[in-house]
């Protein structure tokens, strides 16, 4: 009886018959929607948006209101006569104050521009994390498909050796095969069983990695019923992808570019501290007081109106010397800007190199796929001939084992080349700035 990991996964759910099979695109889309790192990037983007809102608010006036309550007892100043008194009084004041910075060396303007660039950087960082999650899921998906294929090959090998072992026993009974030949085939059968168990375990580990990349709980029933759809390999021999002549775009380059913009405006913001700042202010206040245990005194309404006072003011702040803090901040901000420029150039150069490598690998895997197809055909023919010769006594069990192992390795290599062609093509799209996880 065949006991593959695929069958075990299917038997764990009572809804297996209606279970949808997951395609590569569906797995990547699910991972992008549920991956924890992607969710963290979304929250980081929301922080950038909040910083932008805060930067806009700095252009608006600040308004404060205050209410004060005070009980005076013992020796104190009489608010009405300004003389000393020892009568307990109740004192109440109300104030309203507003202030508006008029000029601050364009500091607020650069803060706003830096916040806008930060929001764009957050969007690019989110897309970068989404694409990286999709790429990791793609790699995990191809690993599952690869080991699933090896499991099927191992199952076929087990069935084949079982059938061959039965034939050898019959040939031994009629005297056409020796006990040594039977022992050799039994050894091949044991080796095939071992290889099937090993490939099943590797498939199980690859499936666990895929679940982790997709953000699916490993203990949930949903995780236990993930079944991959059969992967169709399209003959891409005649497909032509132009060699990358430079980085067209991509979230990694965008993140580095917007980091340069943020650093540039932070540098200009630091330089704004050298300029004077002008701000306007205005307000009004009023008071109410009453001598406790006395019926004499003006009413709250009249005092509130009569004690009302208004004021306006302007403040000009001229920086003279703050222990070299401004100069140090400008120097550090300038260095941060230069480092961001260097990081941008390095990121662009690295991605250009990776794009070229992916393109060369894609071309190589295309050629290797065609070569391995011919090799599989040749190895399959050689195995069939060797098996026929073995049945007729013209070859040994060792020859049969050698050709069988050679055919199995060729099939595995062909599957690997086909999968890597798909992976490299998706990498080329990623390095060109295309979104790889949407249909």
Secondary structure, DSSP 8 states (H G I E B T S, - for coil): ----HHHHHHHT-TTGGG---B-HHHHHHHHHHH-HHHHHHHHHHHHHHHHHHHHHHTTS-EEEEEEEEEEE-SSEE-TTT-SEE-S-EEEEEEEEEEEEEEESTTHHHHHHHHHHHHHHHHHHHHHHHHHHHHHHHHHHHHHHHHHHHHHHHHHHHHHHHHHHHHHHHHHHHTTSS-HHHHHHHHHHHHHHHHHHHHHHHHHHHHHHHHHHHHT--TTSHHHHT--B--------TT-------S----HHHHHHHHHHHHHHHHHHHHHGGGS-EEEEEEEEEEEEEEETT---S--HHHHHHHT-EEEEEEEEE----STTHHHHHHHHHHHHHHHHHHHHHHHHHHHHHHHHHHHHHHHHHHHHHHHHHHHHHHHHHHHHHHHHHHHTTSS-HHHHHHHHHHHHHHHHHHHHHHHHHHHHHHHHHHHTT---S--
